[in-house]
């Protein structure tokens, strides 16, 4: 005689599914017998908080449709800061035989690489210089380096 194809774990899974269905059906019948509404109302007050009571109509704020800005608001003349691309710093290292060096910015103490191709005046270590920044392969580079 052949054995049954169902294993113990298959039987247990079937029992669990049946029990889950029965529990769900019992909960459904209990809700119907309880006859309480399933939906409750929640209101939003004038600050945007969720509350149980309706908001006071006297606190309502009227907003004009023209005042609503979708996207980025247009810039005004007073909003724009004057950006000066010229920075000042001090040469921390420079090797004239290899043609490169590093400049430390006075404002944020960042170190920037500089190459002989971006240098206008002759510079040496500890010189005060002015320079502009340009995006390079490995970060920002100092270009248009002039001695102060």
C-alpha positions as CSV (number, residue, x, y, z in Angstrom):
1,X,0.0,0.0,0.0
2,X,1.3,3.5,-1.0
3,X,1.9,6.2,1.6
4,X,-0.1,9.4,1.6
5,X,1.4,12.3,-0.4
6,X,0.7,14.8,2.3
7,X,3.5,15.3,4.8
8,X,3.1,16.5,8.4
9,X,4.1,20.1,7.6
10,X,1.6,20.3,4.8
11,X,-1.2,19.2,7.2
12,X,-0.1,21.8,9.7
13,X,-0.1,24.6,7.1
14,X,-3.6,23.6,6.0
15,X,-4.8,23.7,9.6
16,X,-3.2,27.1,10.1
17,X,-5.0,28.5,7.0
18,X,-8.3,27.1,8.1
19,X,-7.9,28.6,11.6
20,X,-7.0,32.0,10.1
21,X,-10.1,31.9,7.9
22,X,-12.3,31.0,10.9
23,X,-10.9,33.8,13.0
24,X,-11.4,36.3,10.2
25,X,-15.0,35.2,9.8
26,X,-15.6,35.5,13.6
27,X,-14.2,39.0,13.7
28,X,-16.4,40.0,10.7
29,X,-19.5,38.6,12.4
30,X,-18.6,40.4,15.7
31,X,-18.3,43.7,13.8
32,X,-21.7,43.2,12.2
33,X,-23.3,42.4,15.6
34,X,-21.7,45.4,17.2
35,X,-23.2,47.8,14.6
36,X,-20.7,50.6,15.4
37,X,-19.6,52.7,12.4
38,X,-16.2,51.8,11.1
39,X,-15.3,55.3,10.0
40,X,-14.5,58.1,12.4
41,X,-14.0,61.8,11.4
42,X,-10.8,63.6,12.0
43,X,-10.5,67.4,11.5
44,X,-7.6,69.5,10.6
45,X,-7.3,72.8,12.6
46,X,-5.9,76.1,11.4
47,X,-2.3,75.0,12.4
48,X,-2.5,71.8,10.4
49,X,-2.9,69.5,13.4
50,X,-5.4,66.6,13.5
51,X,-8.1,67.1,16.1
52,X,-11.4,65.3,17.1
53,X,-13.5,68.5,17.1
54,X,-14.4,70.7,14.1
55,X,-12.2,73.8,13.8
56,X,-13.5,77.2,14.8
57,X,-14.6,79.1,11.6
58,X,-13.5,82.4,13.1
59,X,-9.8,81.2,13.0
60,X,-10.0,80.4,9.2
61,X,-7.4,82.3,7.1
62,X,-8.4,83.3,3.6
63,X,-5.7,82.9,0.9
64,X,-5.7,84.5,-2.5
65,X,-5.1,82.0,-5.4
66,X,-2.5,84.5,-6.9
67,X,-0.5,84.3,-3.7
68,X,0.2,80.6,-4.1
69,X,3.6,80.0,-5.8
70,X,4.1,76.7,-7.5
71,X,7.8,75.9,-8.0
72,X,10.7,78.2,-7.2
73,X,9.7,81.8,-6.4
74,X,11.2,84.5,-8.6
75,X,14.4,86.2,-7.3
76,X,14.2,89.8,-6.5
77,X,17.1,92.3,-6.7
78,X,17.7,92.4,-2.9
79,X,17.8,88.6,-2.5
80,X,21.0,88.1,-4.5
81,X,24.3,88.2,-2.6
82,X,27.3,89.7,-4.4
83,X,29.6,86.7,-5.2
84,X,33.2,87.5,-5.5
85,X,35.1,84.7,-7.3
86,X,38.5,86.1,-6.3
87,X,39.8,84.5,-3.1
88,X,42.9,85.2,-1.0
89,X,45.2,82.7,0.5
90,X,48.7,81.6,1.4
91,X,51.0,79.3,-0.5
92,X,51.7,76.3,1.8
93,X,53.8,74.3,-0.6
94,X,55.2,75.0,-4.1
95,X,57.8,73.0,-6.1
96,X,58.9,75.0,-9.1
97,X,60.8,72.1,-10.6
98,X,57.7,69.9,-10.7
99,X,55.3,72.8,-11.4
100,X,52.7,72.3,-8.8
101,X,51.8,73.4,-5.2
102,X,49.0,73.9,-2.7
103,X,47.3,77.1,-1.5
104,X,45.4,77.4,1.8
105,X,42.3,79.6,1.6
106,X,42.1,82.4,4.2
107,X,38.3,82.1,4.6
108,X,37.7,78.4,5.2
109,X,41.3,77.0,5.6
110,X,40.7,74.6,2.7
111,X,43.7,73.4,0.7
112,X,43.6,73.8,-3.1
113,X,45.9,72.3,-5.7
114,X,47.5,74.6,-8.2
115,X,49.5,73.9,-11.3
116,X,52.1,76.0,-13.1
117,X,49.6,76.4,-16.0
118,X,47.2,78.3,-13.7
119,X,49.9,80.6,-12.1
120,X,50.3,84.2,-13.5
121,X,53.1,85.5,-11.2
122,X,56.1,83.8,-9.8
123,X,55.2,82.4,-6.4
124,X,57.1,80.7,-3.5
125,X,56.1,79.2,-0.2
126,X,54.5,81.5,2.4
127,X,53.5,84.1,-0.3
128,X,50.1,85.8,0.0
129,X,48.2,85.3,-3.2
130,X,44.8,85.9,-4.8
131,X,43.2,83.2,-6.9
132,X,40.0,81.8,-8.4
133,X,38.6,78.3,-8.1
134,X,37.9,75.9,-11.0
135,X,36.6,72.4,-10.9
136,X,39.4,69.9,-11.8
137,X,39.5,66.1,-12.1
138,X,40.1,65.5,-8.4
139,X,38.3,68.5,-6.9
140,X,38.7,72.3,-6.9
141,X,41.9,73.8,-8.3
142,X,43.3,77.3,-7.8
143,X,43.8,79.1,-11.1
144,X,44.7,82.7,-12.1
145,X,47.1,82.8,-9.1
146,X,48.7,86.2,-8.6
147,X,50.9,87.5,-5.8
148,X,49.5,90.2,-3.5
